[in-house]
Amino acid sequence: MHGSSPGIVTTEHADLPGPFTLESGAVLPGITVAYETYGKLNREKSNAILICHALSGDAHAAGTHEGDAKPGWWDAVIGPGRAFDTDRYYVICSNVVGGCKGSTGPSSVNPTTNKPYGAAFPVITIPDMVHAQKLLLESLGITTLYAVAGGSMGGMQALQWTVSYPAAVKKAIVIAATGYSTPQQIAFNEVGRKAILSDPDWNNGDYYGKKPPAHGLALARMVGHITYLSDESMHAKFGRALQGKEKVGFDFSTEFAVESYLHHQGDTFTKRFDANSYLYITKALDYFDLTTGGSLAAGLAPAQASYLVVSVSSDWLYPPYQSEEIAAALAANGREVQYSEIRSNFGHDAFLLESGQLSYLITRFLSHTLVRDVMIRDVQCIEEGTTIAVAARRMVRYGVNHLPVLSAQGKLAGIVTSWDIAKAVASNFLWLDEIMSRDVVTVTGDETVDAAARKMEEHAISALPVVDGENRVTGLVTSESISTLVGRQSP
């Protein structure tokens, strides 16, 4: 495993004021979102990556908590020098709304009754989860994501991000996911829910402070866990081995190793997850459908991001053909998309276990960064013939150190810096034309950040205007905004 873990981390909680309107029309008075962050947000706030978790995940994606040696669920790919390199990126992971790991969900207190919501909690959807994440990011001052990534349900959230907020996402990494839930996926979820609802201890969702429906939740987890494995992995892990005995007993006790394993998975799951959250999250999965009029391409039409879509060869819960459908739909829309199929016997769980293959794919995808992915789009410019005093006031007002100078035709004519202004004041110059640099080094949006960095280094400058084919300014890229992104080369 390359790189290192983020080390000791802390789960934070953001209280976001309401009203929080759900897709169903129901309204929550406000929500709490649990989240963790790794790395440092740059000044331009352009290096943020959101990690989205799967059904039973949480905000603790990497590192360890004080007094607990167990690392986060995706620790193998998050940290300094790892695929989601925290020396370069500011990585965020939050617990979904409807969950039970610190974010508002059915186990949260309903302010109207001062008791846990239970089954009175409104049904949530994947778009609702993404909406809550958007509000969290806004509270952190982040308006644009460099990337959003996730596997399984996390991959569905990543896709939803690119449709719900297309201008807010540069790159999306979608692993072992689908563009819509299939009848088979819905069927397995319904079996799990029925197991919980049939447990007398569920008590119509009102079991907090009482005996929880552990039997039903354990059974739901056992069924679900079977779908996360593959025939090959179960043969390799268990075969027909017996558990703690040499021969069968001709009874109904737990005899095979695979039976013992499933019981263990079910029992341990009940100690860390809420049965009601299982009901709500699986229902959100069932409702997930990005198609429009039966067309996935039409549903993904609003997306503007570039994509890495990854499937797992032995995944029968979200088989490769579903990832291929996503990639084909994006390609049909003219989106930049890379598709890869991981060769693995681990089944659906490979998105958590195949860190080597995933790290290679993710690192290369994230490292291929274009200027348009990181440039400042809302650029302050100034017109030729302006006084130095006006330019100085504009720099102070907007907190910028570079002002592209435009001709009467709106094309780039020069550039002026705060250092130029300082020298001009000392020399008693009056007009901007007397001090601006006319021989401007520029870059296009389709050039790589590495190329932009080389230009800055060669010319000893700290910013480059981004221009189109007609020499009109479309953005500005600074050395600070790209310094972390070019700090480590991809393999």
Phi, psi and omega per residue, in radians:
M1 nan 2.149 -3.122
H2 -1.468 2.757 3.101
G3 1.276 -2.890 -3.097
S4 -2.464 2.876 3.123
S5 -1.287 2.703 3.085
P6 -1.135 -0.196 -3.134
G7 1.512 -2.603 -3.113
I8 -1.281 2.234 3.140
V9 -2.258 2.880 -3.117
T10 -2.265 2.403 3.038
T11 -1.422 2.211 3.113
E12 -1.784 2.883 3.124
H13 -2.329 2.218 3.098
A14 -1.884 2.140 3.064
D15 -1.612 1.927 -3.054
L16 -1.815 2.117 -3.065
P17 -1.170 2.615 3.132
G18 -1.583 -2.965 0.040
P19 -1.325 2.540 3.085
F20 -1.909 1.789 -3.063
T21 -1.551 2.225 -3.112
L22 -1.556 2.891 3.141
E23 -1.029 -0.535 -3.139
S24 -1.264 -0.260 -3.044
G25 1.759 -0.263 3.076
A26 -1.159 2.703 -3.071
V27 -2.231 2.283 2.993
L28 -1.747 2.457 -3.076
P29 -1.165 -0.306 -3.122
G30 2.979 2.852 -3.121
I31 -2.366 2.696 2.978
T32 -1.939 2.364 3.112
V33 -2.149 2.121 3.069
A34 -1.477 2.413 -3.107
Y35 -2.683 2.784 3.015
E36 -2.269 2.652 3.101
T37 -2.267 2.621 -3.132
Y38 -2.419 2.303 -3.104
G39 1.630 -2.967 -3.060
K40 -2.202 2.334 3.091
L41 -1.343 2.230 -3.137
N42 -1.307 2.988 -3.023
R43 -1.096 -0.636 3.135
E44 -1.358 -0.147 -3.108
K45 0.981 0.742 -3.082
S46 -1.918 0.043 -3.059
N47 -1.970 0.401 -3.096
A48 -1.438 2.340 3.055
I49 -2.176 2.225 3.106
L50 -1.724 2.220 3.056
I51 -1.775 2.235 -3.133
C52 -1.900 2.333 -3.042
H53 -1.628 2.903 -3.138
A54 -1.510 -3.007 -3.004
L55 -0.839 -0.918 -3.018
S56 -1.775 0.238 -3.119
G57 -1.419 -2.993 -3.137
D58 -2.750 -2.975 -3.101
A59 -1.291 -0.280 -3.058
H60 -1.474 1.398 -3.067
A61 -1.496 -0.464 -3.043
A62 -2.689 2.890 -3.127
G63 1.295 -2.981 3.121
T64 -2.277 2.703 3.048
H65 -1.580 2.670 3.125
E66 -0.976 2.189 3.118
G67 1.430 0.068 -3.135
D68 -2.337 2.019 -3.057
A69 -1.400 -0.185 -3.099
K70 -1.257 2.160 -3.137
P71 -1.341 2.914 3.087
G72 -1.107 2.873 -2.950
W73 -1.196 -0.342 3.095
W74 -2.196 0.575 -3.091
D75 -1.015 -0.516 -3.066
A76 -1.141 -0.343 -3.097
V77 -2.104 0.087 -3.136
I78 -2.142 2.224 3.102
G79 2.555 3.067 3.130
P80 -1.031 2.159 3.113
G81 1.416 -0.004 3.123
R82 -1.665 -3.109 -3.034
A83 -0.963 -0.871 3.002
F84 -1.627 1.445 -2.950
D85 -1.286 1.937 -3.088
T86 -1.339 -0.051 2.928
D87 -1.368 -0.291 -3.098
R88 -2.021 -0.607 -3.008
Y89 -2.064 2.694 3.017
Y90 -1.775 1.857 -2.986
V91 -1.736 2.298 -3.110
I92 -2.190 2.419 3.008
C93 -2.393 2.299 -3.136
S94 -2.179 2.662 3.040
N95 -1.349 2.369 -3.069
V96 -1.214 2.635 2.957
V97 -1.087 2.368 -3.032
G98 1.708 -0.186 3.139
G99 -1.409 -2.968 -3.071
C100 -2.382 0.404 -3.108
K101 -2.089 0.747 3.039
G102 1.965 -0.364 3.072
S103 -1.579 2.781 -3.128
T104 -1.045 2.264 -3.115
G105 -2.775 -2.959 -3.089
P106 -1.108 -0.387 3.113
S107 -1.518 -0.077 3.119
S108 -1.322 2.779 -3.121
V109 -1.373 2.210 3.050
N110 -1.354 2.028 -3.074
P111 -1.098 -0.323 3.126
T112 -1.307 -0.628 -3.070
T113 -1.934 -0.233 -3.035
N114 1.047 0.444 3.062
K115 -2.250 2.813 3.095
P116 -0.994 2.505 -3.135
Y117 -0.994 -0.812 -3.029
G118 1.053 -2.402 -3.119
A119 -1.286 -0.061 3.065
A120 -1.416 -0.151 3.099
F121 -1.155 2.397 -3.114
P122 -1.238 2.629 3.107
V123 -1.156 2.372 -3.117
I124 -1.984 2.857 -3.120
T125 -2.262 2.987 3.062
I126 -1.046 -0.770 3.060
P127 -1.009 -0.595 3.091
D128 -1.138 -0.716 3.110
M129 -1.054 -0.785 -3.121
V130 -1.169 -0.667 3.090
H131 -1.026 -0.770 3.117
A132 -1.102 -0.701 3.100
Q133 -1.105 -0.683 3.114
K134 -1.086 -0.743 3.113
L135 -1.135 -0.663 3.090
L136 -1.071 -0.838 -3.117
L137 -1.088 -0.702 3.104
E138 -1.084 -0.630 3.109
S139 -1.177 -0.390 3.099
L140 -1.612 0.031 3.131
G141 1.424 0.298 -3.095
I142 -1.824 2.120 3.141
T143 -1.859 -0.370 -3.098
T144 -2.339 2.338 3.086
L145 -1.657 2.303 2.986
Y146 -1.136 -0.663 3.098
A147 -2.752 2.706 2.963
V148 -2.238 2.425 -3.015
A149 -2.557 2.640 3.055
G150 3.127 2.818 3.086
G151 -2.024 2.632 3.138
S152 1.055 -2.181 3.096
M153 -1.058 -0.499 3.072
G154 -1.128 -0.620 3.076
G155 -1.172 -0.605 3.091
M156 -1.156 -0.696 3.081
Q157 -1.106 -0.710 3.117
A158 -1.051 -0.782 3.084
L159 -1.070 -0.774 -3.127
Q160 -1.064 -0.666 3.104
W161 -0.972 -0.784 -3.054
T162 -1.239 -0.329 3.101
V163 -1.638 -0.773 -3.115
S164 -1.240 -0.657 -3.081
Y165 -2.336 1.142 -3.000
P166 -1.046 -0.600 -3.109
A167 -1.370 -0.153 -3.052
A168 -1.725 0.037 -3.071
V169 -2.275 2.192 3.090
K170 -1.530 -0.780 -3.066
K171 -2.369 2.587 3.115
A172 -2.345 2.346 3.113
I173 -2.041 1.977 -3.026
V174 -2.044 1.963 -3.008
I175 -2.072 2.261 3.043
A176 0.832 0.952 -3.061
A177 -2.294 -2.930 -3.128
T178 -2.604 2.805 3.065
G179 -1.553 -0.164 3.114
Y180 -2.878 2.537 3.130
S181 -1.321 2.341 -3.102
T182 -1.586 2.889 3.102
P183 -0.972 -0.666 3.141
Q184 -1.136 -0.745 3.129
Q185 -1.125 -0.745 3.097
I186 -1.098 -0.671 -3.123
A187 -1.089 -0.820 3.116
F188 -1.084 -0.701 3.110
N189 -1.103 -0.682 -3.131
E190 -1.161 -0.653 3.085
V191 -1.068 -0.746 3.115
G192 -1.104 -0.772 3.123
R193 -1.115 -0.710 -3.130
K194 -1.091 -0.616 3.108
A195 -1.082 -0.705 3.139
I196 -1.252 -0.835 -3.098
L197 -1.118 -0.446 -3.136
S198 -1.471 -0.181 3.109
D199 -1.331 2.095 -3.115
P200 -0.971 -0.471 -3.120
D201 -1.289 -0.181 3.088
W202 -1.120 -0.663 2.981
N203 0.942 0.806 3.141
N204 1.005 0.544 3.096
G205 1.496 -0.085 -3.098
D206 -1.774 1.331 -3.119
Y207 -2.199 0.056 -3.117
Y208 -1.190 2.309 -3.048
G209 1.433 0.021 3.125
K210 -2.190 -2.912 3.101
K211 -1.299 2.100 -3.108
P212 -1.360 2.848 3.140
P213 -1.379 1.100 -3.043
A214 -1.127 -0.658 -3.115
H215 -1.113 -0.806 -3.132
G216 -1.157 -0.731 3.133
L217 -1.151 -0.686 3.111
A218 -1.099 -0.729 3.116
L219 -1.132 -0.714 3.099
A220 -1.055 -0.729 3.134
R221 -1.170 -0.676 3.118
M222 -1.058 -0.790 3.119
V223 -1.111 -0.806 -3.141
G224 -1.081 -0.709 -3.076
H225 -1.138 -0.574 3.083
I226 -1.027 -0.683 -3.109
T227 -1.259 -0.320 -3.141
Y228 -1.421 -0.318 -3.113
L229 -1.684 -3.123 3.071
S230 -2.253 2.862 3.088
D231 -1.012 -0.735 -3.131
E232 -1.125 -0.770 -3.096
S233 -1.188 -0.595 3.120
M234 -1.237 -0.645 3.051
H235 -1.082 -0.796 -3.086
A236 -1.189 -0.671 -3.046
K237 -1.412 -0.662 -3.011
F238 -2.117 -0.680 -2.981
G239 0.985 -2.428 3.056
R240 -1.916 0.467 -3.088
A241 -1.097 2.490 3.050
L242 -1.539 2.719 -3.106
Q243 -1.847 1.886 3.053
G244 1.256 0.334 3.090
K245 -2.672 2.813 -3.073
E246 -1.702 -0.358 3.123
K247 -2.592 2.817 -3.095
V248 -1.200 2.663 -3.068
G249 -1.801 0.032 -3.111
F250 0.914 0.842 3.083
D251 -2.563 -2.954 -3.081
F252 -1.883 0.427 3.064
S253 -1.330 2.970 3.081
T254 -1.313 2.001 -3.043
E255 -2.030 -0.757 -3.069
F256 -1.486 2.607 -3.136
A257 -1.026 -0.650 -3.138
V258 -1.157 -0.589 3.079
E259 -1.131 -0.797 -3.137
S260 -1.073 -0.714 3.135
Y261 -1.073 -0.800 -3.130
L262 -1.143 -0.694 3.078
H263 -1.079 -0.724 3.134
H264 -1.104 -0.781 3.131
Q265 -1.068 -0.744 3.132
G266 -1.132 -0.803 -3.097
D267 -1.137 -0.783 -3.120
T268 -1.176 -0.562 -3.129
F269 -1.114 -0.636 -3.111
T270 -1.161 -0.321 -3.129
K271 -1.495 -0.202 -3.087
R272 -2.218 -0.020 -3.061
F273 -2.376 2.641 -3.117
D274 -1.687 2.325 -3.096
A275 -1.077 -0.705 3.131
N276 -1.121 -0.699 3.088
S277 -1.061 -0.635 3.093
Y278 -1.071 -0.730 3.111
L279 -1.076 -0.839 -3.046
Y280 -1.210 -0.716 -3.086
I281 -1.246 -0.697 3.104
T282 -1.149 -0.583 3.077
K283 -1.161 -0.665 3.066
A284 -1.064 -0.683 3.084
L285 -1.098 -0.750 -3.137
D286 -1.053 -0.683 -3.092
Y287 -1.310 -0.241 -3.037
F288 -1.157 2.133 -3.135
D289 -2.816 1.847 -3.114
L290 -1.576 0.035 3.140
T291 -1.273 2.657 3.012
T292 -2.177 2.076 -3.083
G293 1.048 0.566 -3.133
G294 1.404 0.039 -3.100
S295 -1.942 2.126 3.082
L296 -1.244 -0.631 3.104
A297 -1.042 -0.744 3.126
A298 -1.140 -0.690 3.135
G299 -1.171 -0.549 -3.120
L300 -1.600 0.046 -3.064
A301 -0.982 -0.626 -3.118
P302 -1.197 -0.314 -3.003
A303 -1.088 2.510 3.120
Q304 -2.153 -0.119 -3.031
A305 -1.312 2.916 2.885
S306 -1.707 2.646 -2.935
Y307 -2.251 2.558 2.837
L308 -2.044 2.047 3.140
V309 -1.970 2.193 -3.057
V310 -2.207 2.347 3.040
S311 -2.098 2.995 3.136
V312 -2.115 2.262 -3.017
S313 -1.010 -0.623 -3.057
S314 -1.768 0.181 -3.118
D315 -1.369 1.991 3.106
W316 -1.817 -0.104 3.032
L317 -1.393 -0.853 3.030
Y318 -2.146 1.362 -2.992
P319 -1.112 2.789 -3.090
P320 -0.918 -0.578 -3.075
Y321 -1.070 -0.473 3.141
Q322 -1.270 -0.634 3.040
S323 -1.210 -0.635 3.098
E324 -1.111 -0.639 3.079
E325 -1.085 -0.741 3.111
I326 -1.059 -0.862 -3.119
A327 -1.072 -0.733 -3.134
A328 -1.140 -0.701 3.135
A329 -1.134 -0.730 3.126
L330 -1.154 -0.743 3.115
A331 -1.092 -0.684 3.116
A332 -1.089 -0.491 3.118
N333 -1.536 0.044 3.134
G334 1.379 0.281 3.110
R335 -1.414 2.643 3.052
E336 -1.348 2.062 -3.075
V337 -2.460 2.352 3.018
Q338 -1.952 2.319 3.121
Y339 -2.113 2.337 3.090
S340 -2.437 2.495 3.051
E341 -1.946 2.071 3.099
I342 -1.309 2.291 3.045
R343 -1.524 1.941 -3.073
S344 -2.710 2.586 3.060
N345 -1.685 0.049 -3.044
F346 -1.405 -0.107 -3.113
G347 1.263 -2.674 -3.083
H348 -1.016 -0.592 -3.125
D349 -1.126 -0.126 -3.124
A350 -1.052 -0.457 3.142
F351 -1.164 -0.318 3.060
L352 -1.719 -0.388 -2.971
L353 -1.853 -0.536 -3.078
E354 -1.539 1.104 -3.047
S355 -1.173 -0.519 -3.128
G356 -1.143 -0.923 3.134
Q357 -1.116 -0.749 -3.130
L358 -1.124 -0.730 -3.123
S359 -1.049 -0.733 3.127
Y360 -1.067 -0.850 -3.096
L361 -1.157 -0.776 -3.090
I362 -1.175 -0.765 -3.119
T363 -1.044 -0.811 -3.130
R364 -1.144 -0.679 -3.128
F365 -1.161 -0.813 -3.118
L366 -1.216 -0.559 -3.081
S367 -1.327 -0.368 3.091
H368 -1.437 1.403 -3.023
T369 -1.913 2.282 3.103
L370 -1.712 2.754 3.141
V371 -0.981 -0.699 -3.117
R372 -1.112 -0.320 3.117
D373 -1.300 -0.440 -3.007
V374 -2.181 -0.074 -3.047
M375 -1.229 2.700 3.020
I376 -1.395 2.114 -3.050
R377 -1.584 -0.614 -3.115
D378 -1.539 1.337 -3.002
V379 -1.578 2.297 3.029
Q380 -1.407 2.183 3.108
C381 -2.119 2.995 3.104
I382 -2.495 2.696 -3.035
E383 -1.641 2.651 3.021
E384 -1.026 2.627 3.105
G385 1.493 0.056 3.138
T386 -1.461 2.692 3.092
T387 -1.382 2.775 3.112
I388 -1.122 -0.620 -3.133
A389 -1.080 -0.715 3.122
V390 -1.135 -0.746 3.113
A391 -1.085 -0.722 -3.139
A392 -1.115 -0.737 3.140
R393 -1.133 -0.650 3.137
R394 -1.163 -0.703 3.109
M395 -1.087 -0.755 -3.133
V396 -1.164 -0.762 -3.075
R397 -1.091 -0.720 -3.060
Y398 -1.776 0.012 3.080
G399 1.111 0.697 -3.119
V400 -2.023 2.751 -3.138
N401 -1.957 -0.103 -3.129
H402 -2.342 2.343 3.070
L403 -2.236 1.918 2.986
P404 -1.096 2.429 -3.136
V405 -1.804 2.252 -3.060
L406 -1.857 2.535 3.046
S407 -1.351 3.071 3.115
A408 -1.098 -0.407 3.110
Q409 -1.534 0.050 3.106
G410 1.431 0.250 3.138
K411 -1.780 2.766 -3.091
L412 -1.140 2.149 3.123
A413 -1.974 -0.344 -3.113
G414 3.099 -2.970 3.091
I415 -2.610 2.566 3.097
V416 -2.285 2.487 -3.126
T417 -2.005 2.914 3.099
S418 -1.101 -0.531 3.096
W419 -1.175 -0.686 3.071
D420 -1.058 -0.742 3.139
I421 -1.093 -0.764 -3.137
A422 -1.059 -0.762 3.134
K423 -1.155 -0.667 -3.118
A424 -1.119 -0.729 3.119
V425 -1.087 -0.747 3.134
A426 -1.123 -0.500 -3.089
S427 -1.720 0.072 3.110
N428 1.102 0.567 3.033
F429 -1.332 2.676 -3.103
L430 -1.957 -0.710 -2.980
W431 -1.822 2.504 -3.135
L432 -1.066 -0.619 -3.102
D433 -1.070 -0.369 -3.097
E434 -1.335 -0.338 -3.015
I435 -2.171 -0.266 -3.020
M436 -1.239 2.632 3.083
S437 -1.495 2.174 -3.119
R438 -1.668 -0.427 3.117
D439 -1.536 1.440 -2.977
V440 -1.629 2.291 3.016
V441 -1.482 2.217 -3.085
T442 -2.174 3.057 3.094
V443 -2.540 2.716 3.066
T444 -1.773 2.834 -3.118
G445 -1.149 -0.413 -3.102
D446 -1.555 -0.040 3.054
E447 -1.383 2.723 -3.136
T448 -1.369 2.759 3.095
V449 -1.140 -0.493 3.080
D450 -1.106 -0.735 3.109
A451 -1.122 -0.707 3.106
A452 -1.106 -0.729 3.138
A453 -1.108 -0.692 3.124
R454 -1.125 -0.697 3.102
K455 -1.084 -0.760 3.130
M456 -1.087 -0.732 -3.122
E457 -1.182 -0.750 -3.119
E458 -1.114 -0.615 -3.070
H459 -1.809 0.061 3.114
A460 0.935 0.858 3.105
I461 -2.184 2.812 -3.033
S462 -1.954 0.038 3.125
A463 -2.712 2.645 3.116
L464 -2.308 2.215 2.968
P465 -1.164 2.448 3.076
V466 -1.743 2.189 -3.050
V467 -2.153 2.759 3.062
D468 -1.679 -2.949 -3.084
G469 -1.165 -0.297 3.126
E470 -1.803 0.260 3.122
N471 1.110 0.527 3.030
R472 -1.659 2.473 -3.073
V473 -1.312 2.166 3.105
T474 -1.967 -0.168 -3.116
G475 3.136 -3.072 3.098
L476 -2.516 2.355 3.087
V477 -2.109 2.322 -3.090
T478 -1.953 2.771 3.132
S479 -1.088 -0.594 -3.121
E480 -1.194 -0.627 -3.085
S481 -1.244 -0.401 -3.092
I482 -1.977 -0.106 -3.041
S483 -1.033 -0.737 -3.140
T484 -1.258 -0.540 -3.080
L485 -1.276 -0.394 3.123
V486 -1.884 0.207 -3.075
G487 -1.325 -0.287 -3.101
R488 -2.495 2.188 -3.086
Q489 -1.388 2.582 3.081
S490 -1.299 2.719 -3.099
P491 -1.190 nan nan
